Amino acid sequence: MKDVNELAQLVFSGLSPLVIEDVAAESEQVVVRARTPQRDALCPACGGSSRRVHGYQLRTVMDVPVDGRRVVVRVRVRRLRCPKRGCRHTFREQVPGVLERYQRRTARLTKQVQAVVHELAGRAGSRLLAILAVSLSRHTALRTLLRIPLPAGPTPRVIGVDDFALRRRHRYATVVIDAETHERIDVLPDRTADTLQAWLRDHPGIQIVCRDGSATYAEAIHRALPDAVQVADRWHLWHNLCEAALSEVKAHSSCWAGVLDAPIYDGPRAQTTLERWHQVHGLLDQGVGLLECARRLQLALNTVKRYARADRPERMLRVPKYRASLVDPYREHLRKRRAENPAVPVKHLFEEIKDLGFTGCLNLLHKYINQGRADADRPHISPRRLASMILTRPDNLKTEHHDLLARLTAACPEMTELAVNIRDFAKLLTPRQGNADRLSAWIVQVRATGLPHLHAFTRGLDRDRAAVIAALTLPYSNGPTEGVNTKTKRIARQMHGRAGFTLLRHRILLG
C-alpha cells in the first residue's frame, strides 16, 4: 500500500509543492490537509530570507474537482519574521503556483475557471461550473473574467477599423484589429471621428488603415495620419456594384421581360408611376431643381432622383413581384370558376377550396385575387434572380442558365453593356499592379453607356478614389474586421444585451 504522499503525487500532482499529511473523503467533497515545506521564504518588504517562525495560520482553498466532488485543501502556513535589523517585518509565506496572495482557489483551478468564463461569461459559466463541481456565483465569474489580463503588443503597421452595433440604430462602437495577424487591438466606445482620431494619435507607427466606405473614419484617419494609406473594403465595392446592377436590371424590365413573354404590371400603381414620371420630368425641363420638385410634388428627394434617372417612363415599370402562396395549388380551380361565373363571391370560392384542402384564411384569398395573381401567370424570372445570374462567375452557372442569360442580356444594348461592365470590374477585384489604370479606363467606359445607376456608382468611386485604388492594388482587406464583428454579435447574443461596454470590450479583446 502506497503512503499518502505517493498517492497524492498521482491524484493531486498540482499540489506537489506542499507536504500532504492526510486525505479524507467526505459526503460531497474531498478534504486534503497539508502544510508548507520547511524552506526559507523571502520577505516582501526587504527581500531578505527568513525561516524564523512567528506563528501558524490555516488557509482553506479550493482545488480542481476529483471524481465529480469538490476538493478542499486546508494548508497550515507559517507566519515568519524578517531577521534583518531595521525591518523586523512579519509576513505569511506564499507558495507560487499553488497558493497566491488573497486567493481562495489554487492557481490551476483558477485557470480552469478562467477558461470557462472566457467562453460563457457570467450566468452560463456559473451553471457549467456547478455541473463540474465548482461552486461559483455569476458575479464572481464576471470578476474572474475581468481579471484575465488583456493581450498587449506593439502597435501594428496595418490595422483594420469597423463599427458594430451596441444597440442597433442607436449606439455603435468601433473595433480595431491588426490586419496582418488578425489580432484584436482595441474597442472604442463610439464611432465618431474625434474618438478614432485621438486613438490613432496615441498609437504612432500605423502606416496602412483598412476601412469601409465610412466618410467619418476617412476624415479621422486623414486628420490623425495624413501620410497613412487608406484601403477601401473590396467586399463593399462589389456590394455597391451589385445594388447598382439590380437597379439597372429593374429599370430594363420591359426589355428582358418581353423576351420571356413575362407580364409587366399595368395596374393602378403603374398608371400612377407613369404620371409621376411625366410630372417630375416636366418640372426638370422647366429648370426646377430636384429639391424643389420634391417639395412641389410632396415626394421624398430620393424618390425624385429615382424618377429623374429614368430617361423613359417605361424604365419605371416592373415585373410583378411573386412569392409562393398557399393559394397557388388552387389557382386553376379559381380560374375555371371565375371564367364560368365572373360574379362568384370570394367567400364561395373560399369555401370551395377549403373543401379541397386549403388551410389559409379568407383575407389571404382576397389579397390574392385583388392582386390579379389568380388570372396572371407566374413570371419566369425575377429582377433579383436575373441580377444574381449576371453577377455570378460564369464558371459557376449551369448550361441552361448560360443560354438564358445570353438571351436576356441581348434584349437591349444597355443590358449587354451592363453584363460586360460587371465582368470587367470583377477582374479588378484581384489586387495587382496596373489596376489603377484599368479602373480609370473602366470608369470612362461606363460613363459612355446609358446606365445611370452605374454612373452613380462611378461617382462614389471618384469620391474615394485613392482608397479604392489601394484596395485594388494592395493585398490588404477589411474582411478580418468583419469576421471579428460576426463573433461580436455571437458574444452580444450570448449576454442577451444586458452586459455593459466594459465587459463586452474585455471579451472581444480576449478573442
C-alpha positions in Angstrom: 0.0 0.0 0.0 1.5 3.3 -1.0 1.7 6.1 1.5 -0.4 9.3 1.3 2.3 11.4 -0.4 2.9 8.8 -3.1 -0.9 8.6 -3.8 -1.1 12.4 -3.8 1.6 12.6 -6.5 -0.8 10.6 -8.7 -4.1 12.2 -7.9 -3.0 15.7 -6.6 0.0 16.3 -8.8 -0.8 20.1 -8.8 -0.2 20.2 -5.0 3.3 18.7 -5.2 5.0 21.9 -3.7 3.0 21.1 -0.5 3.6 18.3 2.1 0.3 16.4 2.1 -0.5 14.9 5.5 -4.0 13.5 5.1 -6.7 13.0 2.5 -10.3 12.4 3.7 -13.3 11.7 1.6 -16.5 13.3 3.0 -20.0 13.2 1.6 -19.8 15.8 -1.2 -16.1 16.8 -1.0 -12.6 15.6 -0.6 -10.6 17.3 2.1 -6.8 17.5 1.7 -4.8 18.5 4.8 -1.3 19.8 4.0 1.5 22.0 5.2 4.2 24.1 3.6 7.7 22.7 3.4 10.3 23.9 5.9 12.1 26.2 3.5 13.4 29.8 3.5 10.9 32.4 2.5 11.6 35.9 1.1 10.4 39.0 3.0 8.1 41.0 0.8 9.3 44.3 2.4 13.1 44.0 2.1 13.6 40.8 0.1 15.6 39.1 2.9 15.5 35.4 3.5 13.9 34.0 6.7 12.8 30.8 8.3 12.1 32.3 11.8 8.6 31.2 12.7 6.4 33.8 14.3 3.2 31.6 14.3 1.0 29.5 12.2 -2.2 30.1 10.2 -4.7 27.8 8.4 -5.6 28.6 4.8 -8.5 27.0 3.0 -8.5 27.0 -0.8 -10.4 25.1 -3.5 -8.7 22.8 -5.9 -9.8 21.1 -9.1 -12.6 18.5 -8.5 -11.9 14.8 -8.2 -14.4 12.2 -9.2 -17.2 14.8 -9.5 -16.6 16.1 -5.9 -15.2 19.3 -4.7 -11.6 19.3 -3.4 -10.9 21.5 -0.3 -7.3 22.0 0.6 -6.6 23.1 4.2 -2.9 24.2 4.4 -1.0 25.2 7.5 1.2 28.0 6.5 3.9 29.7 8.6 4.0 33.4 9.6 7.6 34.4 9.6 9.6 37.3 11.0 12.3 39.0 8.9 15.6 38.7 10.8 17.1 41.8 9.2 17.8 44.7 11.6 15.6 47.7 10.8 13.0 45.5 9.1 11.6 43.0 11.6 8.6 42.6 9.3 6.2 39.7 9.8 4.7 38.1 6.8 2.8 35.0 5.7 4.6 32.7 3.3 3.2 32.0 -0.2 3.6 29.0 -2.4 3.8 30.3 -6.0 1.7 28.2 -8.4 -0.4 26.8 -5.6 -1.2 29.5 -3.1 -1.4 33.0 -4.3 -2.0 36.0 -2.1 -5.6 36.7 -1.2 -6.9 33.8 -3.4 -9.4 31.2 -2.3 -8.6 28.9 -5.3 -5.5 27.2 -6.4 -3.7 28.5 -9.5 -4.7 25.5 -11.6 -8.4 25.8 -10.6 -8.3 29.5 -11.4 -7.0 28.7 -14.9 -9.9 26.3 -15.5 -12.4 28.8 -14.2 -11.0 31.5 -16.4 -11.2 29.2 -19.4 -14.9 28.6 -18.8 -15.9 32.2 -18.1 -13.8 33.3 -21.1 -16.2 31.4 -23.3 -19.5 31.7 -21.4 -19.2 34.7 -19.1 -21.4 35.0 -16.0 -24.7 33.0 -15.7 -23.8 30.3 -18.3 -20.3 29.9 -16.9 -21.6 29.6 -13.4 -24.1 26.9 -14.4 -21.5 24.9 -16.2 -19.0 25.2 -13.3 -21.7 23.9 -10.9 -22.0 20.8 -13.1 -18.2 20.4 -12.9 -18.5 20.6 -9.0 -17.1 24.2 -8.8 -19.3 26.5 -6.8 -19.1 30.0 -8.2 -21.7 32.8 -8.4 -22.2 34.7 -11.6 -20.8 37.9 -10.0 -17.6 36.1 -9.1 -17.4 34.6 -12.6 -17.6 38.1 -14.1 -14.9 39.4 -11.7 -12.7 36.4 -12.6 -13.3 37.2 -16.3 -12.4 40.9 -15.9 -9.2 39.9 -14.1 -7.9 38.0 -17.0 -5.1 40.2 -18.4 -5.7 41.6 -21.9 -3.0 40.8 -24.5 -0.6 43.6 -25.1 1.7 44.0 -28.1 3.4 46.6 -30.2 1.4 49.0 -32.4 0.8 47.2 -35.7 1.8 48.6 -39.1 -1.5 47.7 -40.8 -4.8 48.0 -39.0 -8.5 47.5 -39.8 -11.3 49.5 -38.3 -15.1 48.9 -38.5 -18.1 49.7 -36.4 -20.6 47.4 -34.8 -23.9 48.0 -33.1 -24.2 48.1 -29.3 -27.9 48.9 -29.8 -29.0 48.9 -33.4 -29.8 52.3 -34.8 -28.9 54.0 -31.5 -25.4 53.2 -30.3 -22.3 51.9 -32.1 -18.8 51.1 -31.2 -15.5 50.7 -33.2 -13.3 47.7 -33.2 -9.6 48.0 -34.2 -7.6 44.9 -35.3 -4.2 44.1 -36.7 -4.9 43.5 -40.4 -1.9 41.2 -40.8 -2.2 38.9 -37.8 -6.0 39.4 -37.2 -5.4 40.1 -33.5 -7.8 42.4 -31.8 -6.1 45.7 -30.7 -8.8 47.8 -29.1 -12.5 48.6 -28.9 -13.6 52.2 -28.9 -16.9 53.3 -27.2 -18.4 55.0 -30.2 -17.8 55.6 -33.9 -17.2 59.3 -34.0 -14.2 60.9 -35.9 -12.8 62.5 -32.7 -12.6 59.3 -30.8 -10.8 57.4 -33.6 -8.6 60.4 -34.3 -7.4 60.5 -30.6 -6.7 56.8 -30.6 -4.7 57.0 -33.8 -2.6 59.8 -32.4 -1.9 57.8 -29.3 -0.6 54.9 -31.3 2.1 56.2 -33.7 3.6 53.9 -36.3 0.5 52.9 -38.2 1.1 53.1 -42.0 -2.0 51.5 -43.6 -5.6 51.6 -42.4 -8.3 49.3 -43.9 -11.9 50.6 -43.6 -15.3 50.5 -45.3 -16.8 53.5 -47.1 -17.4 55.5 -44.0 -16.7 59.2 -44.5 -16.3 59.6 -40.7 -13.5 57.1 -40.5 -11.9 58.6 -43.6 -11.9 62.0 -42.0 -10.5 60.8 -38.7 -7.6 58.9 -40.4 -6.8 61.9 -42.7 -6.6 64.3 -39.7 -4.6 62.0 -37.4 -2.4 60.2 -40.0 -2.2 62.4 -43.2 0.5 60.2 -44.6 -1.2 56.8 -44.0 -2.6 54.8 -46.8 -6.3 54.2 -46.6 -7.6 51.0 -48.1 -11.3 50.6 -49.0 -13.0 47.3 -48.5 -13.3 45.3 -51.7 -16.5 43.5 -50.5 -18.3 46.8 -50.0 -17.2 47.8 -53.5 -18.7 44.7 -55.0 -21.8 45.0 -52.9 -22.4 48.6 -54.1 -21.9 47.4 -57.7 -24.5 44.6 -57.0 -27.0 47.2 -55.8 -26.4 49.4 -58.9 -26.7 46.3 -61.2 -30.0 45.3 -59.6 -31.4 48.8 -60.1 -30.4 48.7 -63.8 -32.0 45.3 -64.3 -35.2 46.6 -62.7 -35.1 49.7 -64.9 -34.9 47.5 -68.0 -37.7 45.1 -67.0 -39.7 46.0 -70.1 -36.8 44.9 -72.3 -35.9 41.4 -71.0 -39.5 40.6 -69.8 -40.5 40.8 -73.5 -38.0 38.0 -74.3 -39.7 35.7 -71.8 -43.3 36.9 -72.6 -43.4 37.8 -68.9 -46.2 40.2 -67.8 -45.4 43.8 -66.9 -47.5 45.2 -64.0 -50.1 47.6 -65.5 -52.4 48.1 -62.6 -53.3 51.4 -60.9 -49.9 51.7 -59.4 -48.3 51.5 -62.8 -50.5 54.3 -64.0 -49.6 56.5 -61.0 -45.9 55.7 -61.7 -46.1 56.9 -65.3 -48.0 60.1 -64.2 -45.3 60.9 -61.7 -42.5 60.4 -64.2 -44.2 62.9 -66.5 -44.6 65.3 -63.6 -41.0 65.1 -62.5 -39.5 65.4 -66.0 -41.9 68.2 -66.8 -40.6 70.3 -63.9 -37.0 69.3 -64.7 -37.4 70.5 -68.3 -38.5 73.9 -66.8 -35.3 74.2 -64.9 -36.7 73.3 -61.5 -34.2 71.7 -59.1 -34.6 68.2 -57.6 -35.3 69.6 -54.1 -37.9 72.0 -55.4 -39.5 69.1 -57.4 -39.7 67.0 -54.2 -41.4 69.9 -52.4 -43.9 70.7 -55.1 -44.9 67.0 -55.7 -44.7 66.1 -51.9 -42.3 63.3 -52.6 -39.1 62.2 -51.0 -35.9 63.6 -52.5 -34.6 60.1 -53.2 -37.8 59.2 -55.0 -37.5 62.2 -57.2 -33.9 61.3 -58.0 -35.0 57.8 -59.0 -37.6 59.2 -61.4 -35.1 61.7 -62.8 -32.6 58.9 -63.6 -35.1 57.1 -65.8 -34.8 58.5 -69.4 -38.1 57.0 -70.5 -41.3 56.3 -68.5 -41.1 52.6 -69.4 -37.9 52.4 -67.3 -40.1 52.7 -64.2 -42.3 49.7 -65.0 -41.5 46.5 -63.2 -42.2 42.8 -63.5 -44.9 41.9 -60.8 -43.4 40.6 -57.6 -44.3 37.0 -57.0 -43.9 35.0 -53.8 -45.2 31.5 -53.2 -48.6 31.4 -51.6 -50.9 28.8 -50.0 -53.4 29.7 -52.8 -51.1 28.6 -55.6 -52.2 24.9 -55.8 -55.8 26.1 -56.3 -55.2 28.7 -58.9 -56.6 26.6 -61.8 -59.8 25.9 -59.9 -60.2 29.7 -59.2 -59.6 30.5 -62.9 -62.2 28.0 -64.0 -64.8 29.2 -61.5 -64.2 32.9 -62.3 -64.4 32.1 -66.1 -67.7 30.3 -65.6 -69.2 33.0 -63.3 -67.2 36.3 -63.1 -69.6 37.5 -60.3 -69.0 34.5 -58.0 -68.4 35.8 -54.4 -65.0 35.3 -52.9 -66.5 33.7 -49.9 -68.0 31.0 -52.0 -64.6 30.4 -53.6 -63.0 30.2 -50.2 -65.5 27.5 -49.1 -64.8 25.5 -52.2 -61.0 25.5 -52.0 -61.2 24.9 -48.3 -63.0 21.6 -49.0 -60.1 20.8 -51.4 -57.6 21.3 -48.6 -56.8 25.0 -48.5 -55.5 25.9 -45.0 -55.2 29.7 -45.4 -57.6 32.4 -44.3 -60.2 34.4 -46.3 -58.1 37.6 -46.2 -55.3 35.8 -48.0 -57.6 34.7 -50.8 -59.0 38.3 -51.1 -55.4 39.7 -51.4 -54.5 37.0 -53.9 -57.4 37.8 -56.2 -57.2 41.6 -55.8 -53.5 41.5 -56.9 -54.5 39.7 -60.1 -52.5 36.6 -59.3 -55.4 34.3 -59.9 -55.5 35.3 -63.5 -51.9 36.1 -64.3 -49.1 33.7 -64.9 -46.1 33.5 -62.6 -43.1 35.4 -64.0 -40.4 33.2 -65.4 -37.7 35.1 -63.6 -37.5 38.0 -61.1 -35.2 41.0 -61.5 -33.2 39.9 -58.5 -32.7 36.5 -59.9 -31.5 37.9 -63.2 -29.1 40.3 -61.5 -27.7 37.4 -59.5 -27.1 35.5 -62.7 -25.2 38.5 -64.2 -23.1 38.9 -61.1 -22.3 35.2 -60.8 -19.0 33.9 -62.0 -19.6 32.3 -65.5 -17.9 29.1 -64.5 -20.5 28.6 -61.7 -23.5 28.9 -63.9 -25.3 25.9 -65.3 -25.5 25.4 -69.0 -29.2 26.3 -69.2 -28.5 29.4 -67.2 -25.8 30.4 -69.7 -28.3 30.2 -72.6 -31.0 32.1 -70.7 -28.6 34.8 -69.6 -27.3 35.2 -73.1 -30.9 35.7 -74.4 -31.8 38.2 -71.6 -28.7 40.3 -71.9 -29.2 40.6 -75.6 -32.7 42.1 -75.1 -31.3 45.6 -75.4 -27.9 47.3 -75.8 -27.9 48.6 -72.2 -28.3 45.0 -70.8 -25.4 43.8 -73.0 -23.3 46.7 -71.7 -24.3 46.0 -68.1 -23.1 42.4 -68.3 -19.8 43.4 -70.0 -19.1 46.2 -67.5 -19.7 43.9 -64.5 -17.4 41.2 -65.8 -14.7 43.8 -66.4 -15.0 45.2 -62.9 -14.9 41.7 -61.3 -11.4 41.2 -62.8 -10.2 44.3 -60.9 -11.1 42.8 -57.5 -8.0 40.6 -57.7 -5.3 43.0 -56.4 -2.4 43.5 -58.8 -0.3 46.3 -60.1 -1.8 48.3 -63.0 -5.3 48.1 -61.7 -5.3 51.9 -61.2 -5.1 52.5 -64.9 -7.6 49.7 -65.6 -10.0 51.3 -63.1 -9.8 54.7 -64.9 -10.4 53.1 -68.2 -13.4 51.2 -66.8 -14.9 54.4 -65.4 -14.6 56.1 -68.8 -16.2 53.0 -70.4 -19.2 53.0 -68.1 -19.8 56.7 -68.5 -20.1 56.3 -72.2 -23.1 54.0 -71.7 -26.7 54.8 -70.9 -26.6 53.2 -67.4 -27.4 56.0 -64.9 -27.2 53.7 -61.8 -23.7 52.6 -62.8 -22.9 56.3 -63.3 -23.8 56.9 -59.7 -21.6 54.0 -58.7 -18.6 55.6 -60.5 -19.2 58.9 -58.8 -18.9 57.1 -55.5 -15.6 55.6 -56.6 -14.3 59.1 -57.6 -15.2 60.5 -54.1 -12.9 57.9 -52.5 -10.5 57.3 -55.5 -7.3 56.9 -53.5 -8.7 54.3 -51.1 -10.3 52.4 -54.0 -7.1 52.2 -55.9 -5.3 51.0 -52.8 -7.9 48.3 -52.4 -7.4 47.1 -56.0 -3.6 47.1 -55.8 -2.7 46.1 -52.2 -3.4 42.7 -50.7 -5.0 44.1 -47.5 -8.7 43.9 -46.8 -11.2 44.7 -44.1 -12.6 41.1 -44.2 -10.9 40.1 -40.9 -12.5 43.0 -39.2 -15.9 41.9 -40.5 -15.2 38.5 -39.1 -14.5 39.9 -35.6 -17.8 41.8 -35.9 -19.6 38.5 -36.6 -18.1 36.9 -33.5 -19.0 40.0 -31.5 -22.7 39.5 -32.5 -22.5 36.0 -31.0 -21.0 37.4 -27.8 -23.7 40.0 -27.5 -26.5 37.5 -28.1 -24.9 35.2 -25.5 -25.1 38.0 -22.9 -28.6 39.0 -24.1 -27.6 42.6 -24.5 -27.5 43.2 -20.7 -23.8 43.5 -20.2 -22.0 46.8 -20.1 -19.5 48.1 -22.6 -16.5 47.2 -20.2 -17.4 43.5 -20.1 -18.1 43.4 -23.9 -14.8 45.1 -24.7 -13.0 42.7 -22.4 -14.5 39.6 -24.1 -13.8 41.0 -27.6 -10.2 41.7 -26.9 -9.7 38.3 -25.3 -10.7 36.7 -28.6 
